[in-house]
Amino acid sequence: MASSLIVNLTAQNFEAEALKSATPILVDFWAEWCGPCKAIGPVLDELAGEYAGKVKIGKVNVDEQQDLAAQFGVRSIPTLLFIKNGQVVEQAVGAKGKGALKASLDKLVA
């Protein structure tokens, strides 16, 4: 992870960092070997800076956190979950462009 603003999410911290967070969060389920996952990484780094203080961005490595991936029904990666007040309010599968991600984040903070 390039940006220090992105939270590495695990089974140990997911509830506190994502579900009980007062700040909405975009959770990226990814893997090291996934080309599309690597492609959106820099975009997520940029968005973490642009939305700092308004939205958190977290990443779940599905190879290391298989139980979390199963809990949220992740079947394809990248899968992006937009969580607000402990609830998944939007889900996107596949690499999305910065414009589409910004539109989803703007809805999340509205």
N, CA, C and O atoms as CSV, one atom per row, in Angstrom:
chain,resi,resn,atom,element,x,y,z
A,1,MET,N,N,0.840,-1.191,0.000
A,1,MET,CA,C,0.000,0.000,0.000
A,1,MET,C,C,0.877,1.243,0.000
A,1,MET,O,O,1.760,1.399,0.842
A,2,ALA,N,N,0.626,2.091,-0.923
A,2,ALA,CA,C,1.471,3.263,-1.075
A,2,ALA,C,C,1.091,4.380,-0.102
A,2,ALA,O,O,1.968,5.027,0.472
A,3,SER,N,N,-0.197,4.606,0.084
A,3,SER,CA,C,-0.630,5.738,0.897
A,3,SER,C,C,-0.751,5.359,2.366
A,3,SER,O,O,-1.313,4.320,2.712
A,4,SER,N,N,-0.212,6.221,3.222
A,4,SER,CA,C,-0.336,5.985,4.664
A,4,SER,C,C,-1.761,6.238,5.136
A,4,SER,O,O,-2.108,5.916,6.273
A,5,LEU,N,N,-2.588,6.816,4.267
A,5,LEU,CA,C,-3.979,7.090,4.633
A,5,LEU,C,C,-4.872,5.869,4.462
A,5,LEU,O,O,-6.018,5.879,4.910
A,6,ILE,N,N,-4.372,4.827,3.828
A,6,ILE,CA,C,-5.177,3.624,3.602
A,6,ILE,C,C,-4.954,2.648,4.748
A,6,ILE,O,O,-3.821,2.355,5.131
A,7,VAL,N,N,-6.069,2.151,5.285
A,7,VAL,CA,C,-6.043,1.252,6.440
A,7,VAL,C,C,-5.994,-0.195,5.963
A,7,VAL,O,O,-6.790,-0.598,5.115
A,8,ASN,N,N,-5.066,-0.972,6.503
A,8,ASN,CA,C,-5.019,-2.400,6.219
A,8,ASN,C,C,-6.030,-3.075,7.141
A,8,ASN,O,O,-5.874,-3.053,8.361
A,9,LEU,N,N,-7.060,-3.672,6.560
A,9,LEU,CA,C,-8.131,-4.275,7.353
A,9,LEU,C,C,-7.937,-5.775,7.494
A,9,LEU,O,O,-7.604,-6.479,6.541
A,10,THR,N,N,-8.162,-6.241,8.732
A,10,THR,CA,C,-8.057,-7.668,9.044
A,10,THR,C,C,-9.294,-8.067,9.846
A,10,THR,O,O,-10.103,-7.222,10.228
A,11,ALA,N,N,-9.421,-9.361,10.092
A,11,ALA,CA,C,-10.538,-9.835,10.911
A,11,ALA,C,C,-10.492,-9.193,12.301
A,11,ALA,O,O,-11.530,-8.987,12.930
A,12,GLN,N,N,-9.280,-8.879,12.776
A,12,GLN,CA,C,-9.119,-8.314,14.112
A,12,GLN,C,C,-9.596,-6.863,14.202
A,12,GLN,O,O,-10.128,-6.459,15.236
A,13,ASN,N,N,-9.417,-6.075,13.143
A,13,ASN,CA,C,-9.761,-4.657,13.255
A,13,ASN,C,C,-10.947,-4.230,12.380
A,13,ASN,O,O,-11.326,-3.059,12.394
A,14,PHE,N,N,-11.534,-5.159,11.623
A,14,PHE,CA,C,-12.579,-4.780,10.659
A,14,PHE,C,C,-13.781,-4.148,11.348
A,14,PHE,O,O,-14.294,-3.126,10.890
A,15,GLU,N,N,-14.227,-4.739,12.428
A,15,GLU,CA,C,-15.413,-4.203,13.098
A,15,GLU,C,C,-15.171,-2.772,13.582
A,15,GLU,O,O,-15.997,-1.888,13.353
A,16,ALA,N,N,-14.046,-2.548,14.245
A,16,ALA,CA,C,-13.749,-1.220,14.782
A,16,ALA,C,C,-13.487,-0.201,13.669
A,16,ALA,O,O,-13.989,0.922,13.725
A,17,GLU,N,N,-12.708,-0.586,12.666
A,17,GLU,CA,C,-12.295,0.357,11.613
A,17,GLU,C,C,-13.373,0.602,10.559
A,17,GLU,O,O,-13.446,1.688,9.984
A,18,ALA,N,N,-14.213,-0.408,10.305
A,18,ALA,CA,C,-15.187,-0.281,9.211
A,18,ALA,C,C,-16.629,-0.219,9.715
A,18,ALA,O,O,-17.360,0.721,9.399
A,19,LEU,N,N,-17.033,-1.207,10.489
A,19,LEU,CA,C,-18.449,-1.295,10.865
A,19,LEU,C,C,-18.846,-0.305,11.961
A,19,LEU,O,O,-19.978,0.180,11.977
A,20,LYS,N,N,-17.925,-0.006,12.870
A,20,LYS,CA,C,-18.251,0.921,13.960
A,20,LYS,C,C,-17.645,2.300,13.760
A,20,LYS,O,O,-17.670,3.138,14.662
A,21,SER,N,N,-17.104,2.526,12.578
A,21,SER,CA,C,-16.462,3.803,12.287
A,21,SER,C,C,-17.501,4.913,12.164
A,21,SER,O,O,-18.555,4.731,11.555
A,22,ALA,N,N,-17.188,6.058,12.748
A,22,ALA,CA,C,-18.055,7.230,12.603
A,22,ALA,C,C,-17.903,7.827,11.203
A,22,ALA,O,O,-18.769,8.564,10.731
A,23,THR,N,N,-16.793,7.498,10.551
A,23,THR,CA,C,-16.505,7.995,9.206
A,23,THR,C,C,-16.871,6.914,8.191
A,23,THR,O,O,-16.507,5.753,8.382
A,24,PRO,N,N,-17.581,7.265,7.118
A,24,PRO,CA,C,-17.855,6.261,6.076
A,24,PRO,C,C,-16.548,5.700,5.536
A,24,PRO,O,O,-15.509,6.358,5.590
A,25,ILE,N,N,-16.610,4.476,5.013
A,25,ILE,CA,C,-15.390,3.829,4.527
A,25,ILE,C,C,-15.644,3.087,3.221
A,25,ILE,O,O,-16.692,2.472,3.027
A,26,LEU,N,N,-14.664,3.162,2.338
A,26,LEU,CA,C,-14.649,2.354,1.122
A,26,LEU,C,C,-13.691,1.204,1.418
A,26,LEU,O,O,-12.528,1.433,1.752
A,27,VAL,N,N,-14.177,-0.034,1.296
A,27,VAL,CA,C,-13.348,-1.203,1.555
A,27,VAL,C,C,-13.060,-1.901,0.231
A,27,VAL,O,O,-13.975,-2.293,-0.493
A,28,ASP,N,N,-11.784,-2.048,-0.069
A,28,ASP,CA,C,-11.326,-2.697,-1.298
A,28,ASP,C,C,-10.860,-4.109,-0.961
A,28,ASP,O,O,-9.875,-4.293,-0.247
A,29,PHE,N,N,-11.581,-5.113,-1.485
A,29,PHE,CA,C,-11.144,-6.506,-1.363
A,29,PHE,C,C,-10.265,-6.793,-2.574
A,29,PHE,O,O,-10.721,-6.686,-3.712
A,30,TRP,N,N,-9.004,-7.159,-2.336
A,30,TRP,CA,C,-8.014,-7.271,-3.394
A,30,TRP,C,C,-7.066,-8.438,-3.127
A,30,TRP,O,O,-7.131,-9.085,-2.082
A,31,ALA,N,N,-6.182,-8.691,-4.099
A,31,ALA,CA,C,-5.108,-9.673,-3.925
A,31,ALA,C,C,-3.889,-9.203,-4.716
A,31,ALA,O,O,-4.007,-8.465,-5.694
A,32,GLU,N,N,-2.728,-9.645,-4.271
A,32,GLU,CA,C,-1.455,-9.247,-4.882
A,32,GLU,C,C,-1.380,-9.651,-6.354
A,32,GLU,O,O,-0.799,-8.930,-7.165
A,33,TRP,N,N,-1.964,-10.795,-6.700
A,33,TRP,CA,C,-1.853,-11.347,-8.054
A,33,TRP,C,C,-2.924,-10.812,-9.012
A,33,TRP,O,O,-2.945,-11.198,-10.181
A,34,CYS,N,N,-3.801,-9.943,-8.543
A,34,CYS,CA,C,-4.945,-9.464,-9.324
A,34,CYS,C,C,-4.579,-8.193,-10.092
A,34,CYS,O,O,-4.348,-7.142,-9.495
A,35,GLY,N,N,-4.531,-8.302,-11.427
A,35,GLY,CA,C,-4.178,-7.156,-12.269
A,35,GLY,C,C,-5.091,-5.956,-12.087
A,35,GLY,O,O,-4.598,-4.853,-11.849
A,36,PRO,N,N,-6.431,-6.131,-12.192
A,36,PRO,CA,C,-7.333,-4.994,-11.998
A,36,PRO,C,C,-7.209,-4.377,-10.605
A,36,PRO,O,O,-7.388,-3.170,-10.439
A,37,CYS,N,N,-6.901,-5.206,-9.607
A,37,CYS,CA,C,-6.716,-4.685,-8.244
A,37,CYS,C,C,-5.524,-3.733,-8.209
A,37,CYS,O,O,-5.589,-2.660,-7.609
A,38,LYS,N,N,-4.446,-4.135,-8.855
A,38,LYS,CA,C,-3.252,-3.294,-8.900
A,38,LYS,C,C,-3.520,-2.015,-9.686
A,38,LYS,O,O,-2.971,-0.958,-9.376
A,39,ALA,N,N,-4.373,-2.121,-10.712
A,39,ALA,CA,C,-4.671,-0.957,-11.543
A,39,ALA,C,C,-5.407,0.128,-10.768
A,39,ALA,O,O,-5.167,1.312,-11.002
A,40,ILE,N,N,-6.299,-0.245,-9.849
A,40,ILE,CA,C,-7.046,0.781,-9.116
A,40,ILE,C,C,-6.328,1.242,-7.850
A,40,ILE,O,O,-6.761,2.198,-7.207
A,41,GLY,N,N,-5.240,0.572,-7.489
A,41,GLY,CA,C,-4.496,0.959,-6.297
A,41,GLY,C,C,-4.086,2.423,-6.274
A,41,GLY,O,O,-4.351,3.113,-5.290
A,42,PRO,N,N,-3.440,2.923,-7.343
A,42,PRO,CA,C,-3.045,4.338,-7.355
A,42,PRO,C,C,-4.244,5.288,-7.285
A,42,PRO,O,O,-4.151,6.360,-6.688
A,43,VAL,N,N,-5.352,4.901,-7.884
A,43,VAL,CA,C,-6.563,5.736,-7.832
A,43,VAL,C,C,-7.063,5.821,-6.394
A,43,VAL,O,O,-7.444,6.893,-5.923
A,44,LEU,N,N,-7.058,4.683,-5.700
A,44,LEU,CA,C,-7.496,4.687,-4.299
A,44,LEU,C,C,-6.557,5.519,-3.437
A,44,LEU,O,O,-7.001,6.195,-2.509
A,45,ASP,N,N,-5.258,5.475,-3.738
A,45,ASP,CA,C,-4.291,6.314,-3.009
A,45,ASP,C,C,-4.636,7.792,-3.181
A,45,ASP,O,O,-4.643,8.550,-2.211
A,46,GLU,N,N,-4.926,8.201,-4.431
A,46,GLU,CA,C,-5.288,9.594,-4.695
A,46,GLU,C,C,-6.560,9.978,-3.948
A,46,GLU,O,O,-6.636,11.038,-3.328
A,47,LEU,N,N,-7.557,9.097,-4.018
A,47,LEU,CA,C,-8.837,9.394,-3.370
A,47,LEU,C,C,-8.697,9.456,-1.851
A,47,LEU,O,O,-9.397,10.227,-1.194
A,48,ALA,N,N,-7.801,8.650,-1.293
A,48,ALA,CA,C,-7.574,8.680,0.159
A,48,ALA,C,C,-7.118,10.071,0.580
A,48,ALA,O,O,-7.513,10.567,1.635
A,49,GLY,N,N,-6.283,10.699,-0.251
A,49,GLY,CA,C,-5.826,12.054,0.033
A,49,GLY,C,C,-6.928,13.076,-0.171
A,49,GLY,O,O,-7.106,13.978,0.648
A,50,GLU,N,N,-7.668,12.937,-1.264
A,50,GLU,CA,C,-8.714,13.909,-1.587
A,50,GLU,C,C,-9.876,13.880,-0.596
A,50,GLU,O,O,-10.507,14.905,-0.340
A,51,TYR,N,N,-10.152,12.704,-0.043
A,51,TYR,CA,C,-11.300,12.560,0.864
A,51,TYR,C,C,-10.865,12.404,2.325
A,51,TYR,O,O,-11.662,12.002,3.172
A,52,ALA,N,N,-9.614,12.719,2.614
A,52,ALA,CA,C,-9.099,12.598,3.982
A,52,ALA,C,C,-9.999,13.377,4.947
A,52,ALA,O,O,-10.335,14.537,4.705
A,53,GLY,N,N,-10.375,12.724,6.029
A,53,GLY,CA,C,-11.237,13.353,7.020
A,53,GLY,C,C,-12.718,13.190,6.731
A,53,GLY,O,O,-13.556,13.392,7.611
A,54,LYS,N,N,-13.046,12.817,5.471
A,54,LYS,CA,C,-14.459,12.634,5.103
A,54,LYS,C,C,-14.808,11.165,4.890
A,54,LYS,O,O,-15.888,10.708,5.263
A,55,VAL,N,N,-13.873,10.435,4.281
A,55,VAL,CA,C,-14.068,9.014,4.002
A,55,VAL,C,C,-12.751,8.295,4.269
A,55,VAL,O,O,-11.684,8.775,3.886
A,56,LYS,N,N,-12.833,7.137,4.929
A,56,LYS,CA,C,-11.659,6.293,5.087
A,56,LYS,C,C,-11.623,5.324,3.911
A,56,LYS,O,O,-12.659,4.991,3.335
A,57,ILE,N,N,-10.437,4.883,3.567
A,57,ILE,CA,C,-10.289,3.835,2.563
A,57,ILE,C,C,-9.482,2.718,3.200
A,57,ILE,O,O,-8.409,2.936,3.762
A,58,GLY,N,N,-10.030,1.516,3.095
A,58,GLY,CA,C,-9.374,0.351,3.675
A,58,GLY,C,C,-9.230,-0.746,2.642
A,58,GLY,O,O,-9.990,-0.809,1.676
A,59,LYS,N,N,-8.247,-1.613,2.853
A,59,LYS,CA,C,-8.003,-2.717,1.932
A,59,LYS,C,C,-7.988,-4.027,2.709
A,59,LYS,O,O,-7.417,-4.130,3.795
A,60,VAL,N,N,-8.643,-5.032,2.105
A,60,VAL,CA,C,-8.654,-6.379,2.664
A,60,VAL,C,C,-7.985,-7.301,1.653
A,60,VAL,O,O,-8.484,-7.473,0.541
A,61,ASN,N,N,-6.858,-7.893,2.035
A,61,ASN,CA,C,-6.184,-8.871,1.186
A,61,ASN,C,C,-6.947,-10.190,1.318
A,61,ASN,O,O,-6.927,-10.815,2.378
A,62,VAL,N,N,-7.623,-10.615,0.235
A,62,VAL,CA,C,-8.488,-11.797,0.320
A,62,VAL,C,C,-7.701,-13.082,0.542
A,62,VAL,O,O,-8.250,-14.048,1.071
A,63,ASP,N,N,-6.432,-13.118,0.151
A,63,ASP,CA,C,-5.623,-14.307,0.400
A,63,ASP,C,C,-5.320,-14.465,1.886
A,63,ASP,O,O,-5.226,-15.586,2.388
A,64,GLU,N,N,-5.167,-13.347,2.588
A,64,GLU,CA,C,-4.848,-13.377,4.016
A,64,GLU,C,C,-6.097,-13.349,4.890
A,64,GLU,O,O,-6.059,-13.794,6.037
A,65,GLN,N,N,-7.200,-12.832,4.361
A,65,GLN,CA,C,-8.420,-12.637,5.152
A,65,GLN,C,C,-9.605,-13.329,4.466
A,65,GLN,O,O,-10.600,-12.685,4.132
A,66,GLN,N,N,-9.487,-14.632,4.263
A,66,GLN,CA,C,-10.513,-15.382,3.541
A,66,GLN,C,C,-11.857,-15.365,4.260
A,66,GLN,O,O,-12.904,-15.358,3.613
A,67,ASP,N,N,-11.839,-15.357,5.580
A,67,ASP,CA,C,-13.099,-15.337,6.335
A,67,ASP,C,C,-13.865,-14.035,6.110
A,67,ASP,O,O,-15.090,-14.046,5.982
A,68,LEU,N,N,-13.147,-12.919,6.062
A,68,LEU,CA,C,-13.811,-11.633,5.795
A,68,LEU,C,C,-14.410,-11.617,4.396
A,68,LEU,O,O,-15.536,-11.160,4.202
A,69,ALA,N,N,-13.661,-12.112,3.429
A,69,ALA,CA,C,-14.170,-12.164,2.054
A,69,ALA,C,C,-15.437,-13.014,2.002
A,69,ALA,O,O,-16.411,-12.632,1.352
A,70,ALA,N,N,-15.434,-14.147,2.673
A,70,ALA,CA,C,-16.610,-15.023,2.687
A,70,ALA,C,C,-17.779,-14.353,3.405
A,70,ALA,O,O,-18.922,-14.463,2.962
A,71,GLN,N,N,-17.502,-13.663,4.504
A,71,GLN,CA,C,-18.540,-12.990,5.283
A,71,GLN,C,C,-19.315,-11.986,4.427
A,71,GLN,O,O,-20.522,-11.818,4.600
A,72,PHE,N,N,-18.617,-11.322,3.508
A,72,PHE,CA,C,-19.251,-10.307,2.677
A,72,PHE,C,C,-19.580,-10.818,1.269
A,72,PHE,O,O,-19.926,-10.032,0.387
A,73,GLY,N,N,-19.471,-12.130,1.064
A,73,GLY,CA,C,-19.867,-12.719,-0.208
A,73,GLY,C,C,-19.016,-12.287,-1.380
A,73,GLY,O,O,-19.510,-12.206,-2.505
A,74,VAL,N,N,-17.740,-12.005,-1.138
A,74,VAL,CA,C,-16.854,-11.571,-2.207
A,74,VAL,C,C,-16.493,-12.778,-3.073
A,74,VAL,O,O,-15.862,-13.725,-2.604
A,75,ARG,N,N,-16.900,-12.730,-4.336
A,75,ARG,CA,C,-16.634,-13.820,-5.267
A,75,ARG,C,C,-15.657,-13.417,-6.374
A,75,ARG,O,O,-14.987,-14.267,-6.961
A,76,SER,N,N,-15.587,-12.138,-6.648
A,76,SER,CA,C,-14.672,-11.607,-7.665
A,76,SER,C,C,-13.934,-10.421,-7.051
A,76,SER,O,O,-14.459,-9.722,-6.185
A,77,ILE,N,N,-12.709,-10.213,-7.516
A,77,ILE,CA,C,-11.972,-9.050,-7.043
A,77,ILE,C,C,-11.499,-8.246,-8.233
A,77,ILE,O,O,-11.270,-8.815,-9.300
A,78,PRO,N,N,-11.346,-6.955,-8.086
A,78,PRO,CA,C,-11.635,-6.212,-6.856
A,78,PRO,C,C,-13.143,-6.073,-6.606
A,78,PRO,O,O,-13.929,-5.870,-7.531
A,79,THR,N,N,-13.513,-6.188,-5.342
A,79,THR,CA,C,-14.861,-5.852,-4.898
A,79,THR,C,C,-14.725,-4.678,-3.950
A,79,THR,O,O,-13.927,-4.708,-3.012
A,80,LEU,N,N,-15.511,-3.642,-4.203
A,80,LEU,CA,C,-15.483,-2.440,-3.375
A,80,LEU,C,C,-16.797,-2.329,-2.619
A,80,LEU,O,O,-17.874,-2.339,-3.216
A,81,LEU,N,N,-16.698,-2.222,-1.300
A,81,LEU,CA,C,-17.880,-2.016,-0.463
A,81,LEU,C,C,-17.843,-0.603,0.086
A,81,LEU,O,O,-16.810,-0.142,0.572
A,82,PHE,N,N,-18.968,0.079,0.007
A,82,PHE,CA,C,-19.102,1.424,0.564
A,82,PHE,C,C,-19.955,1.279,1.815
A,82,PHE,O,O,-21.135,0.937,1.731
A,83,ILE,N,N,-19.354,1.540,2.983
A,83,ILE,CA,C,-20.013,1.288,4.267
A,83,ILE,C,C,-20.235,2.601,4.998
A,83,ILE,O,O,-19.323,3.415,5.146
A,84,LYS,N,N,-21.471,2.789,5.453
A,84,LYS,CA,C,-21.835,3.970,6.227
A,84,LYS,C,C,-22.696,3.512,7.392
A,84,LYS,O,O,-23.646,2.751,7.204
A,85,ASN,N,N,-22.372,3.968,8.586
A,85,ASN,CA,C,-23.113,3.599,9.794
A,85,ASN,C,C,-23.223,2.087,9.948
A,85,ASN,O,O,-24.263,1.571,10.358
A,86,GLY,N,N,-22.147,1.380,9.617
A,86,GLY,CA,C,-22.104,-0.062,9.809
A,86,GLY,C,C,-22.829,-0.867,8.756
A,86,GLY,O,O,-22.884,-2.093,8.857
A,87,GLN,N,N,-23.388,-0.218,7.743
A,87,GLN,CA,C,-24.148,-0.914,6.711
A,87,GLN,C,C,-23.492,-0.733,5.344
A,87,GLN,O,O,-22.996,0.345,5.019
A,88,VAL,N,N,-23.498,-1.807,4.548
A,88,VAL,CA,C,-23.031,-1.700,3.172
A,88,VAL,C,C,-24.127,-0.993,2.388
A,88,VAL,O,O,-25.233,-1.516,2.253
A,89,VAL,N,N,-23.825,0.198,1.869
A,89,VAL,CA,C,-24.820,0.985,1.144
A,89,VAL,C,C,-24.634,0.887,-0.369
A,89,VAL,O,O,-25.534,1.229,-1.136
A,90,GLU,N,N,-23.462,0.420,-0.791
A,90,GLU,CA,C,-23.207,0.239,-2.221
A,90,GLU,C,C,-22.089,-0.777,-2.377
A,90,GLU,O,O,-21.206,-0.889,-1.526
A,91,GLN,N,N,-22.142,-1.518,-3.484
A,91,GLN,CA,C,-21.096,-2.486,-3.782
A,91,GLN,C,C,-20.764,-2.381,-5.266
A,91,GLN,O,O,-21.654,-2.227,-6.103
A,92,ALA,N,N,-19.487,-2.466,-5.579
A,92,ALA,CA,C,-19.044,-2.431,-6.977
A,92,ALA,C,C,-18.039,-3.556,-7.180
A,92,ALA,O,O,-17.182,-3.796,-6.330
A,93,VAL,N,N,-18.149,-4.241,-8.313
A,93,VAL,CA,C,-17.222,-5.321,-8.631
A,93,VAL,C,C,-16.471,-4.951,-9.901
A,93,VAL,O,O,-17.064,-4.519,-10.890
A,94,GLY,N,N,-15.159,-5.127,-9.854
A,94,GLY,CA,C,-14.329,-4.797,-11.006
A,94,GLY,C,C,-13.666,-3.448,-10.826
A,94,GLY,O,O,-14.040,-2.654,-9.963
A,95,ALA,N,N,-12.673,-3.211,-11.662
A,95,ALA,CA,C,-11.936,-1.946,-11.596
A,95,ALA,C,C,-12.815,-0.816,-12.112
A,95,ALA,O,O,-13.329,-0.880,-13.229
A,96,LYS,N,N,-12.981,0.194,-11.315
A,96,LYS,CA,C,-13.774,1.369,-11.679
A,96,LYS,C,C,-12.850,2.551,-11.887
A,96,LYS,O,O,-11.784,2.630,-11.276
A,97,GLY,N,N,-13.253,3.464,-12.744
A,97,GLY,CA,C,-12.476,4.666,-12.975
A,97,GLY,C,C,-12.629,5.637,-11.821
A,97,GLY,O,O,-13.524,5.504,-10.986
A,98,LYS,N,N,-11.742,6.612,-11.791
A,98,LYS,CA,C,-11.748,7.593,-10.711
A,98,LYS,C,C,-13.074,8.357,-10.654
A,98,LYS,O,O,-13.585,8.623,-9.566
A,99,GLY,N,N,-13.631,8.708,-11.806
A,99,GLY,CA,C,-14.897,9.440,-11.831
A,99,GLY,C,C,-16.028,8.662,-11.192
A,99,GLY,O,O,-16.806,9.215,-10.414
A,100,ALA,N,N,-16.123,7.375,-11.518
A,100,ALA,CA,C,-17.177,6.538,-10.947
A,100,ALA,C,C,-16.987,6.385,-9.435
A,100,ALA,O,O,-17.956,6.410,-8.677
A,101,LEU,N,N,-15.752,6.228,-9.011
A,101,LEU,CA,C,-15.472,6.084,-7.578
A,101,LEU,C,C,-15.788,7.380,-6.836
A,101,LEU,O,O,-16.348,7.355,-5.740
A,102,LYS,N,N,-15.428,8.508,-7.438
A,102,LYS,CA,C,-15.734,9.797,-6.801
A,102,LYS,C,C,-17.249,9.992,-6.660
A,102,LYS,O,O,-17.718,10.505,-5.644
A,103,ALA,N,N,-18.005,9.585,-7.673
A,103,ALA,CA,C,-19.466,9.712,-7.611
A,103,ALA,C,C,-20.009,8.878,-6.455
A,103,ALA,O,O,-20.892,9.332,-5.727
A,104,SER,N,N,-19.494,7.671,-6.281
A,104,SER,CA,C,-19.934,6.814,-5.185
A,104,SER,C,C,-19.523,7.395,-3.835
A,104,SER,O,O,-20.302,7.357,-2.883
A,105,LEU,N,N,-18.307,7.931,-3.747
A,105,LEU,CA,C,-17.850,8.530,-2.483
A,105,LEU,C,C,-18.645,9.783,-2.147
A,105,LEU,O,O,-18.948,10.038,-0.981
A,106,ASP,N,N,-18.983,10.566,-3.167
A,106,ASP,CA,C,-19.788,11.777,-2.910
A,106,ASP,C,C,-21.159,11.402,-2.359
A,106,ASP,O,O,-21.683,12.085,-1.480
A,107,LYS,N,N,-21.741,10.319,-2.872
A,107,LYS,CA,C,-23.032,9.846,-2.332
A,107,LYS,C,C,-22.855,9.379,-0.894
A,107,LYS,O,O,-23.730,9.587,-0.054
A,108,LEU,N,N,-21.721,8.747,-0.615
A,108,LEU,CA,C,-21.451,8.214,0.713
A,108,LEU,C,C,-21.367,9.315,1.766
A,108,LEU,O,O,-21.804,9.123,2.901
A,109,VAL,N,N,-20.809,10.464,1.397
A,109,VAL,CA,C,-20.647,11.552,2.368
A,109,VAL,C,C,-21.818,12.526,2.359
A,109,VAL,O,O,-21.885,13.416,3.208
A,110,ALA,N,N,-22.736,12.374,1.418
A,110,ALA,CA,C,-23.874,13.290,1.326
A,110,ALA,C,C,-24.804,13.169,2.527
A,110,ALA,O,O,-25.811,13.874,2.601
